């Protein structure tokens, strides 16, 4: 059985240090993504992220952190976990190319296409909210999706 992955890339007009902090710090994250997190992203930590608006939460296992360059974690339901790798490429210390690869989708999953499309849409939305927050101070986009 092989696994599938999705890739999403954005250009954010802020230095990689600011982009990294916005992801690693749960207080900043609350401005554009999850409502809260039980801790800062650090290698080896287990963190619970909460979406109050959707009455949902998820647990991540932080696998690898390279400050201002990379964050990798696993998340998902038992036997359906995926690996998320976020990489930051600094461009002249004024812009950052952020790439998110989510891998580990199981090829034999009967709901594979829907899951991959849903996750891709989720990452595009998260990065749009992150870009709005960092570039323009907008913190009202998060949790705007209606299911």
Secondary structure, 3 states (H helix, E strand, C coil): CCEEEEEEEEEECCCHHHHHHHHHCHHHHCCCCCCEECCCCCCCCEEEEEEHHHCEEEEEEEEEEECCCEEEEEECCCCCCEEEEEEEEEECCCEEEEEEEEEEEECCCCCHHHHHHHHHHHHHHHHHHHHHHHHHCCCCCCCCCCC
